[in-house]
Amino acid sequence: MKKIRRIPLGNIWILCVMSGVLMGTLWANLLGGKLMEQVGYFDGVYGAGKALSEEERWQLWRYVIRQRLWEAGLGGLIAMTPLAVPGYLAGAFGAGFILAVIIAMFTLEKGWLGIAYWLLSAMPHGLCYLAVWMTLTAAVLGRRDMKKIRVWLLAGILVAAGSFLEAWVNPMLLEWL
């Protein structure tokens, strides 16, 4: 009888992200113009950030940090349940899907410049949020104790930094385009 080899969870996680990217790319390209009609407000949302006053940016930052802390907290709570691994695998698929759709929308709207537009609009704060989710994912895949304060403290610091970058730095970067 042949012994069954287990696939490491990290490989399954990468497979979920890549399958989400593939499905998101297919979905965005099949919808094309209809997708742009439904979410054509992207340019307005990113363009409005340039004209915000200092008080409006602080208000945006408070909104963003509240939203991102809620998301990271929910992800941390899911990490403490027995459904942590399937939940994080589904989240990896969803993250890949959304990532591909957003890149495809920017590319459909701006052509090749869409990739640069996406990099300037998503990467500064996206790197902080990626670090949060990679920390939580490493804790889930490594079956670490999520009750330790250092995981939550690190996630909170990274979320605050990412929120600051999203509300204050991204509008300045987008003025270049």
MOBEL-V545814 format. One record per backbone hydrogen bond with DSSP energy under -0.5 kcal/mol. CO is the residue of the C=O (numbers start at 1). NH is the residue of the N-H. E is the energy in kcal/mol with one decimal. If there is no record, write none. Layout:
# MOBEL-V545814
{{CO/NH/E} {CO/NH/E}}
This chain:
# MOBEL-V545814
{{8/11/-0.6} {8/12/-1.6} {9/13/-2.5} {10/14/-2.1} {11/15/-2.3} {12/16/-2.3} {13/17/-2.2} {14/18/-2.7} {15/19/-2.4} {16/20/-2.0} {17/21/-2.3} {18/22/-2.4} {19/23/-2.6} {20/24/-2.7} {21/25/-2.4} {22/26/-2.4} {23/27/-2.7} {24/28/-2.6} {25/29/-2.4} {26/30/-2.4} {27/31/-2.1} {28/32/-2.7} {31/34/-2.0} {32/36/-1.8} {33/37/-1.9} {34/38/-1.8} {35/39/-2.2} {37/40/-0.6} {39/42/-1.2} {40/43/-0.5} {41/45/-2.3} {42/46/-2.5} {43/47/-2.1} {44/48/-1.9} {45/49/-0.7} {47/50/-0.9} {48/51/-1.0} {49/52/-0.8} {53/57/-2.2} {54/58/-2.1} {55/59/-2.1} {56/60/-2.5} {57/61/-2.8} {58/62/-2.4} {59/63/-2.2} {60/64/-2.9} {61/65/-2.9} {62/66/-1.9} {63/67/-2.2} {64/68/-2.9} {65/69/-2.5} {66/70/-1.8} {67/71/-2.1} {68/72/-2.7} {69/73/-2.6} {70/74/-2.4} {71/75/-2.4} {72/76/-2.4} {73/77/-2.3} {74/78/-2.4} {75/79/-1.6} {76/80/-0.6} {77/80/-0.9} {78/81/-1.6} {81/84/-1.4} {83/87/-2.3} {84/88/-2.7} {85/89/-2.2} {86/90/-2.4} {87/91/-2.2} {88/92/-2.0} {89/93/-1.9} {90/94/-2.4} {91/95/-2.7} {92/96/-2.2} {93/97/-2.3} {94/98/-2.7} {95/99/-2.4} {96/100/-2.2} {97/101/-2.2} {98/102/-2.6} {99/103/-2.2} {100/104/-2.5} {101/105/-2.5} {102/106/-2.5} {103/107/-2.3} {104/108/-2.8} {105/109/-2.3} {106/110/-2.8} {107/111/-1.9} {110/113/-1.0} {111/114/-1.8} {112/115/-1.1} {112/116/-0.7} {113/117/-2.6} {114/118/-2.5} {115/119/-2.4} {116/120/-2.5} {117/121/-1.9} {118/122/-2.4} {118/123/-0.6} {119/123/-1.6} {122/126/-1.7} {123/127/-2.1} {124/128/-0.7} {125/129/-2.3} {126/130/-2.6} {127/131/-1.9} {128/132/-1.8} {129/133/-2.5} {130/134/-2.6} {131/135/-2.1} {132/136/-2.4} {133/137/-2.6} {134/138/-2.7} {135/139/-1.9} {136/140/-2.1} {137/141/-3.3} {138/142/-2.2} {139/144/-2.8} {140/143/-1.0} {144/146/-0.6} {145/148/-0.9} {148/151/-0.6} {148/152/-1.0} {149/153/-2.9} {150/154/-2.4} {151/155/-2.2} {152/156/-2.5} {153/157/-2.4} {154/158/-2.4} {155/159/-2.4} {156/160/-2.3} {157/161/-2.3} {158/162/-2.6} {159/163/-2.6} {160/164/-2.1} {161/165/-2.4} {162/166/-2.4} {163/167/-2.3} {164/168/-2.6} {164/169/-0.8} {165/169/-0.7} {165/170/-2.5} {168/172/-0.6} {169/173/-2.2} {170/174/-2.5} {171/175/-0.8} {173/176/-1.2} {174/177/-0.8}}
